[in-house]
Amino acid sequence: MTNDGSAQTLLILGASGDLTARLLLPGLGALLAAGDAPPLTLLGAGTDAWDEDRWRQRVSDAFGEHRDAEQAARTLASTRYHSADVTKAEDLRRLLADADGTVSIFFALPPAVTGKACEALLDVDLPEGTRLVLEKPFGTSASSAASLNRLLNRIAPEERIHRIDHFLGKSTVLNILGLRFANRIFEPLLSSEHVESVDIVFDEALALEGRAGYYDKAGALADMIQSHLLQILGLLTMEAPQSLEPGEFRDAKAQALRATRLWGGDAKESSLRARYTAGKLGDRQLPDYVAEEGVDPSRETETLAELVLAVDTWRWAGVPFRLRSGKAVANSRKEAVITFKEPQRIPDGLNGPERPNRLRIGFGPDCLALDFTINGPGDPFELDPITLQADFGPGDLPAYGEVLRGVFDDDPLLSVRGDVAEQCWRIVEPVTKAWHAGEVPIVEYPAGSDGPDGSHLDV
């Protein structure tokens, strides 16, 4: 192992898994092709007994159109794979002995295996400056997240720990912050004085897609709401930081999440859990979720979850925030919707649809839309709805490319701080407790439908 101050190594634990092929390696390929990565050694490690030809083919396939770019081609030519048990210190020492320069260890592993691998790292002399990069969900509760944080801090300092959330790709973060804090026409209206409700929705027309090994143990609440959607809520509700210096930005987001709690404190009234049954999704006929390969019906894993939350700050007190994520839903929606209160009074004689003003922030594709009302063509006394829409445009890198750039640059702006990871579990724990106690029964919805009855959403 060498360390010349500029070379770096990305060591992927769980390199033969779905996450690595589907998201991590394509993001790395784009970053390398853009010339934004340091000289890089790519090492893969997994329990599968792959030879280096098979691993190199996986990397090449994932790099796709970027594989021939100069830096990507160089990384591809030198990449290596090791079959290893990453929960054993001796195997981790062998992996690190093959690394060059500063090492970033990416845990593309199930949460339980990540914990065991971190425990094994306590018995390993790590290269100076080693970074730990962890996927969500981070822990399974506030106490387990706190315990994992203590373990990680025995291995590396907080500034070298990257708890990543690809929803916080730089373009998404800056789009929301730019919209809120660089536009005087919006910011004065974003408070309980003018806002009726906020919906943060990530419904997708995808089913299990062979991911039962992970998803059936996590479910929609942990997979999406506890991690991704609460981060979006933090961006929408935080006060303006003085700058985008990581410490100031992360402090502001943490303050908003510390003020967040379950609406009314009653999980029976403020949450919903559901799973899909057999149905037609597009041109596919899907089975019941419980009949999918690898699913354990006794777990009662939800494929759709909803929470209603309150943010008890001066700005947002009294505004319900409704978070929802579901799989196998016909109407794919990935957006935050800010619904404004009705005008105090509309003059007599003006007639039209009773549709509130709404500001919509789309996450896939990234766009901005404003629903409002004007005097339409023809009869000037008739009010018509209209929507103005603008596309943000894609960022210069895919989300995982942005995440990895932050890791290699030692920039924690896009990573989740340890205390925030614990707060996110604290917010949902009243719900998980009630669900596990059977106080909120799981309901069903046909695959390909709009979701279950009893939804809190009205958009």
N, C-alpha and C positions, 0 to 999 in steps of 0.2 A: 504494500500500500504506500503510495506517495502522496505528498501534499505540496504542490508548487504555488499555492495561493490563488490560482485561477481555474484550474481544472476542477470539475465537479462530477459526482456520481449520483445517479438516481437509482436506488435499489428498491425494486417493487416486490413486496411480499404478497403473495397471492397472484402472481403474474399470469397464471393459467386460467384465471377466473373471468367471469363475464364483464365486470367493471373495467378491468384492464383493457380488454379488447374493444369494448363498446364506447368508452369515454376517455380513459386516461391516455392510451397510446395515440388515438387520433388528435387529441389536444396537444400532446407532445410533438407529434409530427408537424402540426401547423406552427407551433412555436419555433421549432428548429428551422422550418422553411422560411420563416420571417426573419431569421438571423438574430433573434432576441434571446437566445440561450447561450450560456457559457460553453466552452469545450466540454463535452459531456460523455461520460461512460454510462451506458444503460445496462443494468444487471437485472435479470428476472429470477425469481425464486418461487418455487411452488412444490406441492406434494406430488404432482404428476411427473412421471419419469420421462420427460421430454428430452430429446437431444437438441443440440444447438440449431440444427437445420429447421426443425419444427418451430422452435421459438423465433428464429429469424424470419420464417415465413409469416408467423403471426404478426410480428412487428411490421413487416413489409405490407401486409394486407391492411393493417390498421392505419399506417401512414398514408396509404392510398395515393392520391395525386401528388403528395408532398415527398414521396420516397426518393425522388431523383434530385431534389434540391441539395445543394452542396453539403450543408451541415447535417441534414437528415440522412443523406447517403453515407456520410462518414460515421455517424452514430450507428446506423443500421449495420454497416460492415463490421463494426467492432463489438456489437452487443453480445452478451453471453447469458446463458441460463444455467441455473443450478437446481437440482432436485434437493429439497431440504425440508426438515421439520423446523419451522421458524419459532416453535415454542421451546427449542433446546438451545442452550447457550453455545454449545460447541458448534452447532450448525451455523449460528449467527456469526461466530468468530470467523468461520471459514468463508462466509459470504463477504464480510467486511474486509478480509485480507485481500480480496480481489478488487477492491475499490480504489479509486484515485481521487485525491483532493478532498474537498468538502463533500460530505455524504448527506443526502436527503433520503430518509427511509420512508417509503410510502406504504402504509398498511392498507392494502386493498383486500381486507379480510373481514369476516364476520366479527361483530363486537367482542364475543367471548374469546375468540382466537387472538384478537388484537391485545386483549388484556394479558393473556398468557405470554404472548411474545414480548410485551413490555416488561413483564416480571423476569423473563429470561435475560433481557438486556441489562438488568441490574448486575449481572455477573460477567458483563462484557466491558472491556476497556474501549470506549467509543473514540473515534477520531475527533480531534478538536473541531468544534463548530458543527457537530452533527445536528441535523434537523429531523424532527419527527412530524410526519404528515399523516393525519388521521381522518378517516371518512366518518360520516354520520351513519346511524345514530350514535352519539357520544354517550355511552352508558345506557342504562335502562330506567333510571330514576335519578332524582336529585342527589340522593346519598351515594349511588354507584358512580355518578358523574364526579362527585366530589372526591370519592376514593380514587378514581382513575386519574383525576387531576393531581392528587398527592403523589401517586406513583410516577406520573410523567415528570413532575417537578424534581423527582429524585434522579431522573435520567438527563434532563435538559432544562435550561431556564425557559421561562414563559415565552420570551421573544423568539425562541427557536422551536416552539411548538405551534404547528399550523393545523387547527381543526377546521377542515375546509367545508365549504358549502358552495357548490358550483352555482347555486342560484345567486350568489353574491359575486358573479362575474362582474368585472369592472364596469362594463357598459350598463348593466342593470342598475348598479349602485349609482353611477353618475347620472343616468337618465332620471331617476327618482329625485336625487338631490338637486339636479339642475332645474327640474320642473318646479320643485317646491321653493327653492331658495333663490333662484335667479329670475323669478317672474312675480312682479308686484301684483299682477292681476289675480294670481291664484293664492299666494301665501296668506293674505289677510282673511280669506274665506275659509281656510282649512282649520276650523275649530268648531267646538260645540255650538257656537252661536249660529253658525250657518249650515253645519253638516248634520244630516239626519242619521246616516248609518254608513258603514264602510264594509264592503265584502271583498275578501281575498280568496280567490277560487282557483284551484288547479284540478279540473276535471279532464280526464283524458280518455280517448277512444282506444285504449290499450287494456288488455286483460292481464293475466298473470305472466304470460309470455315465457314460461319455463323458469321463473325465478322463485319457485316455491321454497327452495332451501333457505333463502333469506326472507322473503316477504311474509311467509306464513308465521314466522316468529316475530315479525315487526308489526305489520298492519299499517293502515293508512295514517293513523294518528302519529305513530313514531316515525314512519317513513317520510311523511310529508309535512304534517302540521307542526309537530314538536320541533322539527329542524327548520325546513325551508320557509314555511309560511309565517312563522313567528319572526324570522329574520326580516321578511318583507314588512311585517307590521312594525318592527322597530324602525325601519327606514321611513315609513309613512308618518310615524308619530314622534320621532325624536325632534328635539329643538336644534336649531342651526348651530353646528360647531363653528368655532372661530376659524378653523382651517381643516383641510383634509389630512393633516398630520395624524398618523394612525392612533396615537394615544387619545387625542381630542375627539376624533370621530367615534372610536369605540366606547369612550366614556359616555357620549351623548346617546348612543344606541342602548347601552346598558341601563342608563337612567330611565328610558322609556319602558324597557322590559321589566324593570323592577317595580314599576307602577301598574303592571298588567295583572289581571286576575280574572277568574271565571265570573261571568255576568250573574249577579244575584247569588253566587256561591252555591248554586244547586245544579248538580250535574244532570239530574232528571229533566230539568227545564231548559238547560242551556247546552245540551250536547245530544248528538244523534250518532248511532253506529249502525252500519248496514253492510250486507254483502250481496254480491250479484248471484242470480240464479240463471238457469239456462235461457238463452235468447239469441237473437240474431244481431250481430254487430257488423255493420257493413255487409260484406258478402260472406261472412263467416258465421257458422252456427257454433256457439260456445256452450259448454256444459255448465252445470252448477259449479260454483267456486269450490264447494266441498268435494266435488268429483274430480277436480284437477289433480294431475299427478304430483305427488309429494305433499299434498295438503292433509293436515290432521284435523278432522272436523271438531274434535273435542276442544281445540283451542278457541273456537268461535272468533277467528281472526276477521276483523272488519276490512272490507275493500273500499268503503266510503266512510268518512268521518266528518262531523261538523262540530264546531265549538262556537259559542258566543262569548266574547270577552269584553271586559271594560279596561280602559286605560285611565287610571285615576290621577291625571295631571290637570293643571289649571286649564290647559288647552282642550283636552279631550273628554273630561268628565261628563258622563251622561250619554255618550255616543256608543252604540253597540257595534263591535267589530265581529263580523261573522266570517269564520275561516272554514273552508271546506275543500276536501280533496277526495276524488273518487275514481275508480277504475271501471272500464267497460261501460262508460257513459256515452250516450249518442252525441250529445251536444258538448263537444270538446271546448272547454273554456279555460284560459290561462290568463287571468287578469285581476287587477284590483279595481274596484268600482266605488267611487265616492259619490254618494247620493246626497244632494243638497235639499234643505228644507224648502217647502212651498213658499211662494211669495206671501207676504202678510195679507195682501188683498189684490185681486185682479179687478180692474174697473168693470162695472156693469156694461154690457154690450160687446165685450170681447168673448168669443167662444172658441173652444178648441179642445184638443186632447188633454187629458189630465196626466201628463207624463212629466215627472220631475227632471230637473237638470241633473246630469250625471257627468262626472269626469272619469274616463276609463283609461287605465294604464295597462297595456297588453304586454305579456311576457313571452309570447310565442305565436306570432312574430311580435317584436318590440314595436309598439305603436302607442299613440295617444289619440283619444277621441273625446269630443265634448258634445253631449246631447243637450240641446236647448230649444227654445220655441221662438218663432218669428211670425210676423204677418205674412201669410202665404200668398201665392198668386191668385188672382180672381178677387174674391170678396175680402176686402182689407180688414173686416171685422172677425174673420176666421183665423185662428192661430194654428200653425202647422209645426210639427216636430222637424228638426233638422240636426244633422250630425256633421261636425267638422272633424276631419281625421288627418293625422300626420304620422308618417313612419319615422321612427328614430333611426332606422338603418342598423345593420349588424355591426358589432364591434370588430376590431381588426383581428381578433382571435376568437375561437370558440371558448366556452366557459372554462374548460379544463386547461386550455392553453394559458388563459389569464391567471388561473390559480397557480399553475406551475411557474409562471414568470414571477409571481409574487414570492414564491418559495425560494427560487434561485437568487432573487434580489434581496432576500431578507426583509421583505415588505409585508407586514402582517395586516395591512388594511383589509384584505378580503378574507381573512381567517377569523374564526369565532374565538373570542377570549374565554378563558376557563370559567370565569364567574358567570358569563352570559350563557354558557352551555348548561350550567347548573340552574340558572333562572328559568330557562325554557322548560326544563323538567318540572321545576316548582310550579309553573303555571298550569301544566296539564295534569299534575298528580291527583287533584280532586276528581278528575274525570276517570283516570285509569283506576283509581280506587273504587269508584262507584261501578264501573264496568266490570271489574273483576268480582265484585260482590253481587253481580246480577241485578243491580238496581236500575240499570238502563238496558232493556232487552234489545237484542240484535234483531233488526228488521231486514227485509229482503226487497230487492228490485231486480227486474229482468235485465240481463245484459242487453245493451242497445237501447235502453230507455233513458229518460231524463233523470233517473235516480228515484229514491224512495219517497213515499208520502211523508208528510210531517217535517219537510225541510224548513229551516229557518230563513232561507234565502227568499227574497221577493223580486229578484232581478230576472 
